[in-house]
Every structure is written in C-alpha cells, then in structure tokens.
Amino acid sequence: MANALQALLASDGRSSKVVPGLYIDAAGHLSDSPFAGSGFTGAVGAKTAPSGKRSQTLLIGQNAKGWATFDARPDPGTAGTGLSYSVRTGGIIRNTGRPLLIDVFAGARALPH
C-alpha cells in the first residue's frame, strides 16, 4: 500500500517518502491518530516501521521540525486551539525540510501497541 501511494505522489514530479508507522506521545504510547484519546496524550512525533529496516522515532523539536499534511505540506494546526496538527496530518517534516508521510494503517500491523 505504501509503495502504491508513493508512486502516486511521485507522478506529479515531487515524490514524497511514505513509510508505515504510528504517532507517538510524550510517554512513548503509540496511536493511529495524533489526537489525545484513551491512554494517549497527543502526538509529539511518529515512530516508523519501514519494511526490512530498523524503526525510527522522530520527535518534533528534536529530529523533526513540524507536522505534514497528507499532501506533504506543512500542517497549519487546528484552528482555535493550541494544537500544531489537524485532521489533515499525515506525517512529519524532518529537520532537512523534507516531509515523511506515515501510513498509519500499515504501521498498526507492524508495531506492537
């Protein structure tokens, strides 16, 4: 699924990397949503689980500088709140400025909860 999505994103000449993973909160809990919920305090980053590679934890303010929407653009956040991400969040923007989109559905199968 991630490979097919990556091929579609590359068709416009600006490919974005897509990897399976989940959102991570400050306590290290994983979720398929960036929003706070039962046992999850809200995303501060993402944990990737690329096929055949070591997982990587990317945290905003450390090795990532912001959230990306599904179209690989900076996420403006949720209006009227202090949240730096919205329902359009689909990944993160690494410190290099390149977006890394997270396929949370594949990640849910690849990572233990």
Backbone as numpy.savetxt, mean C-alpha at the origin, in Angstrom:
# Nx Ny Nz CAx CAy CAz Cx Cy Cz
-2.66 -12.06 -10.63 -3.49 -10.88 -10.63 -2.62 -9.63 -10.63
-1.59 -9.61 -9.76 -0.71 -8.45 -9.68 0.02 -8.23 -10.99
0.44 -9.30 -11.66 1.13 -9.17 -12.94 0.21 -8.59 -14.01
-1.05 -9.03 -14.04 -2.00 -8.50 -15.01 -2.26 -7.03 -14.76
-2.41 -6.64 -13.49 -2.62 -5.24 -13.14 -1.42 -4.40 -13.54
-0.23 -4.90 -13.29 0.98 -4.18 -13.64 1.07 -3.98 -15.15
0.70 -4.98 -15.95 0.72 -4.86 -17.40 -0.26 -3.80 -17.87
-1.45 -3.75 -17.26 -2.43 -2.71 -17.62 -1.91 -1.32 -17.29
-1.29 -1.17 -16.13 -0.75 0.13 -15.74 0.38 0.55 -16.67
1.15 -0.39 -17.18 2.26 -0.08 -18.07 1.79 0.32 -19.45
0.54 0.01 -19.81 0.05 0.28 -21.15 -0.01 1.76 -21.48
-0.02 2.63 -20.47 -0.04 4.07 -20.75 1.37 4.66 -20.80
2.40 3.81 -20.73 3.78 4.28 -20.81 4.37 4.64 -19.46
3.59 4.60 -18.39 4.08 4.93 -17.05 3.78 3.75 -16.14
4.60 2.75 -16.16 4.29 1.57 -15.36 4.47 1.85 -13.88
3.69 1.17 -13.09 3.79 1.23 -11.64 4.00 -0.19 -11.14
4.82 -0.33 -10.14 5.07 -1.66 -9.58 3.91 -2.01 -8.65
3.42 -3.25 -8.78 2.34 -3.75 -7.93 2.83 -5.02 -7.26
2.71 -5.08 -5.93 3.10 -6.27 -5.18 2.01 -6.63 -4.19
1.88 -7.92 -3.85 0.92 -8.29 -2.82 1.39 -7.80 -1.46
0.46 -7.49 -0.59 0.81 -7.03 0.75 -0.41 -6.60 1.53
-0.17 -6.08 2.71 -1.23 -5.59 3.59 -0.78 -4.30 4.25
-1.74 -3.55 4.75 -1.43 -2.35 5.53 -0.98 -2.76 6.92
-0.11 -1.97 7.53 0.41 -2.27 8.87 0.16 -1.07 9.77
-0.22 -1.32 11.04 -0.41 -0.22 11.99 0.83 -0.09 12.87
0.84 0.86 13.79 2.01 1.14 14.63 2.39 -0.04 15.53
1.44 -0.91 15.83 1.71 -2.07 16.68 2.12 -3.30 15.86
2.17 -3.16 14.54 2.56 -4.28 13.69 1.41 -5.16 13.24
0.16 -4.77 13.54 -1.00 -5.53 13.10 -1.23 -5.29 11.61
-1.70 -6.32 10.90 -1.93 -6.23 9.46 -3.42 -6.15 9.15
-3.75 -5.44 8.05 -5.15 -5.29 7.64 -5.22 -5.10 6.13
-6.36 -5.46 5.56 -6.57 -5.20 4.14 -7.18 -3.82 3.89
-7.35 -3.04 4.93 -7.86 -1.67 4.84 -6.94 -0.73 5.61
-6.71 0.48 5.13 -5.88 1.41 5.88 -6.59 2.02 7.08
-7.90 1.88 7.13 -8.68 2.52 8.18 -8.70 1.73 9.49
-8.80 2.44 10.60 -8.86 1.80 11.91 -10.10 0.92 12.00
-9.94 -0.21 12.67 -11.04 -1.14 12.85 -10.72 -2.05 14.02
-11.42 -3.12 14.12 -11.25 -4.07 15.22 -9.81 -4.58 15.28
-9.08 -4.15 16.33 -7.71 -4.59 16.52 -6.69 -3.95 15.61
-7.09 -2.94 14.85 -6.19 -2.25 13.91 -6.37 -0.76 14.12
-5.27 -0.04 14.41 -5.37 1.37 14.79 -5.23 2.35 13.63
-5.10 1.86 12.41 -4.94 2.73 11.24 -3.54 2.57 10.66
-3.47 2.61 9.36 -2.22 2.33 8.66 -1.15 3.39 8.88
0.07 2.91 9.10 1.26 3.77 9.13 2.24 3.33 8.05
1.86 2.30 7.29 2.70 1.79 6.23 2.10 0.53 5.65
2.95 -0.23 4.94 2.51 -1.46 4.30 3.59 -2.51 4.43
3.16 -3.76 4.48 4.10 -4.88 4.49 3.87 -5.65 3.21
4.92 -5.78 2.40 4.78 -6.45 1.12 5.13 -7.92 1.24
4.64 -8.70 0.30 4.94 -10.13 0.24 5.09 -10.54 -1.22
6.11 -9.99 -1.90 6.28 -10.34 -3.32 6.61 -11.81 -3.50
6.09 -12.40 -4.54 6.29 -13.82 -4.80 7.77 -14.17 -4.93
8.20 -15.12 -4.13 9.57 -15.58 -4.20 10.61 -14.64 -3.63
10.19 -13.55 -3.02 11.12 -12.58 -2.44 10.82 -12.36 -0.98
11.76 -11.77 -0.28 11.57 -11.45 1.13 10.57 -10.32 1.31
9.76 -10.40 2.35 8.80 -9.33 2.61 9.55 -8.07 3.02
8.90 -6.94 2.83 9.49 -5.65 3.16 8.44 -4.82 3.88
8.83 -4.16 4.96 7.92 -3.27 5.68 8.31 -1.84 5.33
7.36 -1.10 4.79 7.57 0.29 4.38 6.71 1.19 5.26
7.34 2.08 5.99 6.63 2.95 6.93 6.73 4.41 6.50
5.58 5.09 6.53 5.54 6.51 6.19 6.41 7.27 7.19
7.29 8.12 6.67 8.18 8.90 7.52 9.53 8.23 7.73
9.65 6.98 7.31 10.94 6.29 7.41 11.45 5.97 6.01
10.96 4.87 5.42 11.39 4.51 4.08 10.30 4.72 3.03
9.28 5.46 3.40 8.21 5.88 2.48 7.79 7.29 2.87
7.35 8.07 1.87 7.02 9.46 2.19 5.55 9.83 2.07
4.72 8.90 1.65 3.30 9.21 1.57 2.50 8.06 1.00
1.20 8.29 0.91 0.27 7.29 0.38 0.02 7.54 -1.08
-0.24 6.47 -1.83 -0.57 6.57 -3.25 -1.99 6.05 -3.47
-2.66 6.63 -4.44 -3.98 6.14 -4.82 -3.80 5.00 -5.80
-4.89 4.35 -6.17 -4.83 3.24 -7.11 -4.29 3.66 -8.46
-4.39 4.94 -8.81 -3.82 5.39 -10.08 -2.38 5.88 -9.90
-1.74 5.50 -8.78 -0.32 5.76 -8.50 -0.01 7.24 -8.32
-0.97 8.01 -7.87 -0.75 9.43 -7.57 -0.83 9.65 -6.07
-0.24 10.73 -5.58 -0.33 11.01 -4.13 -1.78 11.08 -3.67
-2.07 10.47 -2.54 -3.42 10.47 -1.97 -3.60 11.76 -1.16
-4.63 12.56 -1.47 -4.83 13.82 -0.76 -5.37 13.66 0.66
-5.76 12.44 1.03 -6.30 12.23 2.38 -7.81 12.32 2.39
-8.37 12.08 3.56 -9.82 12.14 3.72 -10.22 13.54 4.17
-11.01 14.20 3.37 -11.43 15.58 3.65 -12.12 15.68 5.00
-11.80 16.72 5.75 -12.44 16.98 7.02 -11.87 16.18 8.18
-10.82 15.41 7.93 -10.18 14.63 9.00 -8.67 14.84 8.94
-7.98 14.31 9.90 -6.53 14.37 9.90 -5.90 13.18 9.19
-6.72 12.33 8.57 -6.19 11.14 7.91 -5.45 11.50 6.63
-4.26 10.96 6.49 -3.44 11.25 5.30 -3.74 10.30 4.16
-4.78 9.47 4.30 -5.16 8.54 3.25 -6.68 8.52 3.16
-7.17 8.03 2.03 -8.61 7.99 1.79 -8.99 6.63 1.23
-10.23 6.49 0.81 -10.67 5.23 0.21 -9.97 4.99 -1.13
-9.29 5.99 -1.66 -8.55 5.83 -2.91 -7.16 5.26 -2.68
-6.73 5.11 -1.42 -5.40 4.60 -1.13 -5.21 3.21 -1.72
-4.12 3.04 -2.44 -3.81 1.75 -3.04 -2.37 1.34 -2.82
-1.61 2.17 -2.11 -0.21 1.84 -1.88 0.52 3.00 -1.24
1.82 3.02 -1.44 2.65 4.05 -0.84 3.56 4.69 -1.88
4.10 5.83 -1.52 5.10 6.49 -2.35 6.42 6.35 -1.60
7.36 5.65 -2.23 8.66 5.44 -1.60 9.44 6.75 -1.55
10.48 6.78 -0.75 11.29 8.00 -0.62 11.90 8.42 -1.95
12.00 7.51 -2.90 12.51 7.83 -4.23 11.50 8.61 -5.05
10.25 8.66 -4.56 9.18 9.33 -5.30 8.38 8.38 -6.17
8.80 7.14 -6.30 8.09 6.16 -7.12 7.01 5.46 -6.29
5.81 5.33 -6.85 4.75 4.64 -6.12 4.94 3.13 -6.15
4.48 2.48 -5.10 4.43 1.03 -5.00 3.00 0.69 -4.63
2.27 0.11 -5.56 0.87 -0.22 -5.31 0.78 -1.58 -4.64
-0.13 -1.70 -3.69 -0.27 -2.91 -2.89 -1.54 -3.65 -3.29
-1.38 -4.89 -3.74 -2.52 -5.76 -4.03 -2.89 -6.45 -2.73
-3.81 -5.85 -1.98 -4.12 -6.35 -0.63 -4.82 -7.69 -0.64
-5.48 -8.03 -1.72 -6.18 -9.31 -1.75 -5.19 -10.46 -1.85
-4.18 -10.34 -2.71 -3.14 -11.36 -2.80 -2.33 -11.38 -1.51
-2.10 -10.20 -0.92 -1.36 -10.11 0.30 -2.04 -10.79 1.47
-3.37 -10.76 1.48 -4.11 -11.40 2.55 -3.88 -12.90 2.56
-3.63 -13.48 1.41 -3.35 -14.91 1.34 -1.89 -15.20 1.62
-1.00 -14.23 1.36 0.44 -14.47 1.45 1.01 -14.23 2.83
0.35 -13.42 3.65 0.87 -13.06 4.95 0.01 -13.61 6.07
0.62 -14.06 7.16 -0.18 -14.49 8.31 -0.81 -13.29 8.99
-1.97 -13.47 9.57 -2.64 -12.37 10.31 -2.20 -12.37 11.75
